């Protein structure tokens, strides 16, 4: 059975710890002050620290399960965050933000030009005149995308509260026409191999096309880093971490 990654908020938090991303987004949003909006906020792993840093925060996500955990996390930390269930391609919040961010490849759930155009239009409409749009996406690896679709590679190992040590493997099935990589993640614990599968379809944005994609949608790339430490972006960088402004 193919499970839904975003239906299990606890598993999501185990798979994607947020410490490094949290530090980066806290620093960037504090630098620009005012208020912050996170698109695809998930369980608010990143947004709660931003709120604790003193900013007015809002979070938007499409998953009810993720937002339920986000509300619990905010309540536990005693911070006030406005959460909205909406699609990042179509939302109207009636206010503007100093910074809007989309973290940890969430932008890549958009799979075609129309999706990106709709999202970027919503972002522009919700930014203050000097506001910034921040996101991080992976830098596509040709070697990884060229792997045989049946080949599995370990991507994670987690300590599950009920199953103990769980190993996660992934396959890649890259569609060149759509630039979408259709991955399947396989979860195995002791004595129970492949007890669960997850589908994860992400668009690939290559480094040379990214500035053109932004320009076509009314943004300019102010800075692009290769990692969360703000190191220079290079061919071998695993990430594209982008600071953008409306042009």
C-alpha positions, 0 to 999 in steps of 0.5 A: 500500500502506498501511504501518504507522507503528510498524513502522519505528522509524527513520522514526518518530524522523525524523517525531517529534523529541522534544526539546521533549517530552523537556524537559517530561516530564523536568521533570515526572517529576523533580518527582514523584520516585520511579519513572516509567512511560511507556505507548506508550513507542515508541523511548524517545525520552522515557524515556531522558532521564528515566532519565538524569535519575536516575529508575527507569523502565519503558516499555510498548508494543505494537510489537515493532519500537519496543521493539527500538529502545528497547532499543538506545537504552537500551543506547547511553546505558547506562541501565537501563530495564524494557521490557514489551510490552503493551497500555495497556488491559490490563497488570499490572506488579506495582509502583506508580509516582510518575508515569505518562505518555502522550505525543504523542497516544498516548492517542488510539489509544484509540477508545471509552469502554471503551478509555479506561475500561480504560486509566485503571483500569490507570493508577489501579492502578499509581499510588502514592497521591500519584502523577500521571498526565500526558498530552498530546493535541491540541486538535481544530481544527474547521477541520481536521476539516471539511476535504474528505476528499480535500484534502491538507495538508503536515504535515512535511518530513524528510531521509531517509537514503536518499531525501533530502528527503521531503515528507509530506502528510495528509488528514482524514476525520473521523467525527462519530459515533465522534469518530475522525479517520481520516487518511492520510499521503502520502510523496513524494520527488524523482521518486517521488510518493506512494511510501508511505501511512500510516493514522493513526486518532486519537480527538478529545477536545474541551476541555469533555468532557475533565474529565468523561471523567477524572471518570467514570474516577476522575481529576481534572484538576489542571492543563491547559496549552496548550503544553509551556512550561506556557502557559495553555490557551486556545481556540486552543491546539494542545495539551491538556497534562494533569496528573491525580491519582486522585480 
